[in-house]
Amino acid sequence: MSYGSMKMSYGSMKMSYGSMKMLWLNENVIWLNENVIWLNENVIWLNENVIWLNENVIWLNENVIWLNENVIWLNENVIWLNEMSYGSMKMSYGSMKM
């Protein structure tokens, strides 16, 4: 998923359709309001700072990703862990980011 391009699209849609309550764009994108865009069953764009990916991953901003009750990724140098190893989590995040 490209966070940058989605953010640009979100900006243009907000200007064009800001007054609409719900807009069906295609089979994968539903515009609910200026703060919520339903992309598919796995991705919901809430606003420029919060993206709900699935029940285990919430993207808060470029520095904070909530993975589950045990893991919060803060930045490339700090991962808050509870009974998990830093190394394996960093590798998992790397593949998810790509």
Summary of the structure (lengths in Angstrom):
residues: 98
radius of gyration: 15.3
end to end distance: 8.4
largest distance: 47.2
contacts: 199
relative contact order: 0.09
helix: 28%
strand: 38%
